[in-house]
Amino acid sequence: MADTQTLPTLDVEAPLADLAPAIHLDHCVIHVSDWERSNAFYRDVLQAEIIPRGAGFAYRFGGVQLNVHGPGVTATPLAERPVMPGNSDLCFRWSGPIEAAAAHLAAQGVPVELGPVERHGAAGPGISVYFRDPDGSLMEFITYPEA
C-alpha cells in the first residue's frame, strides 16, 4: 500500500540518503488575507498544526510546512512576483479512501469543486477531490490505491 500519511522528517530523509544532493520539500509559501479565517480552515480542514511566527503563522504537517504571508507580515526576500491570496494550488495526501476525504470536507462545510477524479501525483496514479481555501486557492486531497 502506498503510504499516504505525513512522515516525520527522518523517515522522509532516510530513503533519500543515497541521493546526491539529497533534496525534499521543506516548506513553501502561501499568502492569506485573514489570519483568523485561514487559521481555522487550515487547522480544522487540513489538520495543520498552527505555529505562531512573529506577526503571522505557519502551518505544519509533520515534516512539511507552509510559511504564510498575510496581514502584518513583511517578508524578505520575496519571489519576483509574490503569490497573492487565492493564487496557490496545493495537493495533500489523504490517508484512507477518497470517499472519507469528501465526507470530511462535507462535515466541515467545504464544498467539493471537482471529484473524485483520476489524477497523477508524486506517488503515481491516484484519485483526487478538489476544493478551495477561504481566499480561493485551489486545494486537492489525493489518495493512492493499494499496491
Backbone hydrogen bonds in HBPLUS format (Angstrom, degrees):
<---DONOR---> <-ACCEPTOR-->    atom                        ^
c    i                          cat <-CA-CA->   ^        H-A-AA   ^      H-
h    n   atom  resd res      DA  || num        DHA   H-A  angle D-A-AA Bond
n    s   type  num  typ     dist DA aas  dist angle  dist       angle   num
A0011-ASP N   A0008-PRO O   3.01 MM   3  5.41 120.9  2.37 109.1 123.4     1
A0012-VAL N   A0008-PRO O   3.15 MM   4  6.49 143.9  2.29 150.9 161.6     2
A0012-VAL N   A0009-THR O   3.10 MM   3  5.14 126.3  2.41  97.4 111.5     3
A0013-GLU N   A0009-THR O   2.87 MM   4  6.10 160.4  1.91 157.7 163.3     4
A0014-ALA N   A0010-LEU O   3.02 MM   4  6.00 153.2  2.09 147.7 153.1     5
A0016-LEU N   A0013-GLU O   2.92 MM   3  5.12 133.7  2.14 106.3 120.4     6
A0017-ALA N   A0014-ALA O   3.21 MM   3  5.35 165.4  2.23 109.9 114.3     7
A0019-LEU N   A0016-LEU O   2.90 MM   3  5.43 160.3  1.94 120.6 127.2     8
A0065-GLN N   A0026-ASP O   3.11 MM  39  6.48 149.8  2.20 142.0 151.3     9
A0028-CYS N   A0065-GLN O   3.18 MM  37  6.80 141.5  2.33 150.6 161.4    10
A0067-ASN N   A0028-CYS O   2.81 MM  39  6.05 156.5  1.86 161.8 165.2    11
A0030-ILE N   A0067-ASN O   2.98 MM  37  6.45 153.2  2.06 161.6 169.8    12
A0069-HIS N   A0030-ILE O   2.86 MM  39  6.25 166.6  1.88 155.8 159.1    13
A0032-VAL N   A0069-HIS O   2.86 MM  37  6.35 155.2  1.92 163.0 169.0    14
A0038-SER N   A0034-ASP O   2.97 MM   4  6.01 165.4  1.99 155.2 160.1    15
A0039-ASN N   A0035-TRP O   2.73 MM   4  5.72 167.4  1.75 157.7 161.9    16
A0040-ALA N   A0036-GLU O   3.15 MM   4  6.22 161.8  2.18 143.5 148.3    17
A0041-PHE N   A0037-ARG O   3.10 MM   4  6.32 158.5  2.15 145.0 151.0    18
A0042-TYR N   A0038-SER O   2.88 MM   4  6.08 176.7  1.88 165.8 164.6    19
A0043-ARG N   A0039-ASN O   2.93 MM   4  5.87 149.8  2.02 144.4 153.0    20
A0044-ASP N   A0040-ALA O   2.82 MM   4  5.76 168.4  1.84 149.2 153.2    21
A0045-VAL N   A0041-PHE O   2.79 MM   4  5.35 153.3  1.86 143.1 152.4    22
A0048-ALA N   A0042-TYR O   2.88 MM   6  5.60 172.4  1.88 145.6 144.9    23
A0047-GLN N   A0043-ARG O   3.09 MM   4  4.58 118.6  2.49 107.0 116.3    24
A0049-GLU N   A0060-ARG O   2.89 MM  11  4.99 171.2  1.90 146.9 148.9    25
A0060-ARG N   A0049-GLU O   2.90 MM  11  4.99 170.1  1.91 146.1 149.1    26
A0051-ILE N   A0058-ALA O   2.85 MM   7  4.99 178.3  1.85 155.3 155.3    27
A0058-ALA N   A0051-ILE O   2.77 MM   7  4.99 139.9  1.93 137.0 150.3    28
A0053-ARG N   A0056-GLY O   2.82 MM   3  5.13 172.0  1.83 131.0 128.5    29
A0056-GLY N   A0053-ARG O   2.85 MM   3  5.13 154.8  1.91 137.3 134.9    30
A0059-TYR N   A0066-LEU O   2.84 MM   7  5.00 163.6  1.86 148.4 153.3    31
A0066-LEU N   A0059-TYR O   2.69 MM   7  5.00 165.5  1.71 152.1 157.4    32
A0061-PHE N   A0064-VAL O   2.76 MM   3  5.23 177.6  1.76 171.4 170.7    33
A0064-VAL N   A0061-PHE O   3.10 MM   3  5.23 163.7  2.12 121.2 126.1    34
A0073-VAL N   A0070-GLY O   3.01 MM   3  5.59 164.2  2.04 145.2 145.7    35
A0087-ASN N   A0084-MET O   3.02 MM   3  5.55 152.7  2.10 149.0 145.8    36
A0138-LEU N   A0088-SER O   2.98 MM  50  6.27 137.6  2.17 161.1 151.7    37
A0090-LEU N   A0138-LEU O   2.93 MM  48  6.40 154.1  2.00 163.1 164.2    38
A0140-GLU N   A0090-LEU O   2.89 MM  50  6.22 124.4  2.21 147.8 159.8    39
A0092-PHE N   A0140-GLU O   2.72 MM  48  6.03 164.4  1.74 159.9 162.7    40
A0142-ILE N   A0092-PHE O   2.94 MM  50  6.25 151.7  2.02 148.8 154.8    41
A0094-TRP N   A0142-ILE O   2.84 MM  48  5.67 165.0  1.86 148.8 150.0    42
A0100-ALA N   A0097-PRO O   3.00 MM   3  5.45 134.5  2.21 107.5 118.7    43
A0101-ALA N   A0098-ILE O   3.09 MM   3  4.95 117.8  2.49  91.1 106.5    44
A0102-ALA N   A0098-ILE O   2.95 MM   4  6.30 159.8  1.99 153.0 157.6    45
A0103-ALA N   A0099-GLU O   2.93 MM   4  6.13 153.1  2.01 141.1 148.8    46
A0104-HIS N   A0100-ALA O   2.88 MM   4  6.05 152.0  1.96 142.9 150.4    47
A0105-LEU N   A0101-ALA O   2.98 MM   4  6.29 160.5  2.02 151.1 155.7    48
A0106-ALA N   A0102-ALA O   2.97 MM   4  6.22 160.6  2.01 147.3 152.7    49
A0107-ALA N   A0103-ALA O   2.90 MM   4  6.10 156.6  1.95 148.1 154.4    50
A0108-GLN N   A0104-HIS O   3.09 MM   4  6.34 135.1  2.30 141.3 153.0    51
A0108-GLN N   A0105-LEU O   3.07 MM   3  5.10 131.0  2.32  96.7 110.2    52
A0110-VAL N   A0105-LEU O   2.86 MM   5  5.00 165.7  1.88 150.3 145.6    53
A0109-GLY N   A0106-ALA O   3.00 MM   3  4.97 157.5  2.05 102.9 109.8    54
A0113-GLU N   A0130-TYR O   2.64 MM  17  5.37 154.5  1.70 145.3 151.7    55
A0130-TYR N   A0114-LEU O   2.78 MM  16  5.08 159.6  1.82 155.8 160.4    56
A0117-VAL N   A0128-SER O   2.92 MM  11  5.34 147.5  2.03 143.2 153.8    57
A0128-SER N   A0117-VAL O   2.77 MM  11  5.34 165.7  1.79 156.4 159.6    58
A0119-ARG N   A0126-GLY O   2.92 MM   7  5.28 166.1  1.94 133.6 136.9    59
A0126-GLY N   A0119-ARG O   2.72 MM   7  5.28 161.8  1.75 161.6 159.0    60
A0121-GLY N   A0124-GLY O   2.86 MM   3  5.17 157.3  1.91 148.7 141.0    61
A0124-GLY N   A0121-GLY O   3.04 MM   3  5.17 164.6  2.06 112.9 115.0    62
A0127-ILE N   A0143-THR O   2.91 MM  16  5.38 152.3  1.99 146.2 155.2    63
A0143-THR N   A0127-ILE O   2.88 MM  16  5.38 154.8  1.94 147.8 155.7    64
A0129-VAL N   A0141-PHE O   3.00 MM  12  5.49 147.5  2.11 149.8 159.8    65
A0141-PHE N   A0129-VAL O   2.99 MM  12  5.49 159.4  2.03 157.3 163.9    66
A0131-PHE N   A0139-MET O   2.93 MM   8  5.20 159.0  1.98 141.7 145.8    67
A0139-MET N   A0131-PHE O   2.72 MM   8  5.20 170.7  1.73 160.8 157.4    68
A0133-ASP N   A0137-SER O   2.98 MM   4  5.39 152.9  2.05 144.5 153.2    69
A0136-GLY N   A0133-ASP O   2.91 MM   3  5.27 158.1  1.95 117.3 124.7    70
